[in-house]
Amino acid sequence: MTNYIIVVCIKCGGYLLAKDFQKTRTCPYCGSKVVVEKAKKVAAAENASEASTLLRKLKEKAAKGGKVKLQRQF
């Protein structure tokens, strides 16, 4: 089973969803190349549905300027 992680872009601070085996990910917001292993990991999920829900919560809280409280944090 593939696990998913949510990392933070080092350039723009956007949240990115990546599979745990991915080496790099291109930020959809600023286009920079993010090395997943070196990026700040903020959450993990066991499946795509859970990962999508976590990512949506992170983005909503960030838009409101609040802190995020998730069940599965690093």
Phi, psi and omega per residue, in radians:
M1 nan 2.365 3.129
T2 -1.474 2.309 3.034
N3 -1.706 2.697 -3.131
Y4 -2.082 2.564 3.070
I5 -2.260 2.674 3.064
I6 -1.988 2.179 -3.125
V7 -2.121 2.906 -3.131
V8 -1.862 2.299 3.080
C9 -1.140 2.295 -3.112
I10 -1.294 -0.313 -3.109
K11 -1.593 -0.872 -3.040
C12 -1.932 -0.213 3.140
G13 1.469 0.111 3.120
G14 -1.243 2.687 3.117
Y15 -1.564 2.345 -3.115
L16 -2.150 2.458 3.063
L17 -1.728 2.280 -3.136
A18 -2.451 2.637 3.017
K19 -1.373 2.594 -3.015
D20 -1.095 -0.344 -3.139
F21 -1.616 -0.113 -3.123
Q22 -1.194 2.419 3.092
K23 -1.478 -0.790 -3.120
T24 -2.343 2.859 3.115
R25 -2.579 2.413 3.072
T26 -1.585 2.237 -3.133
C27 -1.176 2.193 3.139
P28 -1.286 -0.191 -3.101
Y29 -1.632 -0.773 -3.075
C30 -2.066 -0.161 3.101
G31 1.436 0.043 -3.130
S32 -1.345 2.696 3.119
K33 -1.523 2.167 -3.108
V34 -1.906 2.196 3.046
V35 -1.453 1.898 -3.010
V36 -0.996 -0.729 -3.113
E37 -1.077 -0.577 -3.093
K38 -1.636 -0.235 -3.093
A39 -1.322 2.724 3.107
K40 -1.231 2.137 3.124
K41 -1.617 2.225 -3.086
V42 -1.969 -0.330 3.131
A43 -2.834 2.842 3.098
A44 -2.444 2.676 3.131
A45 -2.508 2.685 -3.129
E46 -1.528 -0.374 -3.130
N47 -2.494 2.943 -3.062
A48 -1.121 -0.643 -3.135
S49 -1.126 -0.826 3.115
E50 -1.103 -0.719 3.138
A51 -1.092 -0.734 3.132
S52 -1.100 -0.722 3.119
T53 -1.121 -0.786 3.118
L54 -1.083 -0.756 -3.140
L55 -1.098 -0.744 3.122
R56 -1.077 -0.738 3.120
K57 -1.114 -0.738 3.105
L58 -1.050 -0.797 -3.117
K59 -1.153 -0.700 3.115
E60 -1.100 -0.804 3.137
K61 -1.139 -0.704 3.127
A62 -1.107 -0.674 3.132
A63 -1.143 -0.529 3.131
K64 -1.561 -0.116 3.130
G65 1.371 0.319 -3.101
G66 -1.807 2.977 3.067
K67 -1.442 2.671 -3.090
V68 -1.875 2.296 3.059
K69 -2.023 1.956 -3.119
L70 -2.028 2.751 3.129
Q71 -1.249 -0.698 -3.052
R72 -1.985 1.462 3.117
Q73 -1.866 2.809 3.041
F74 -1.525 nan nan
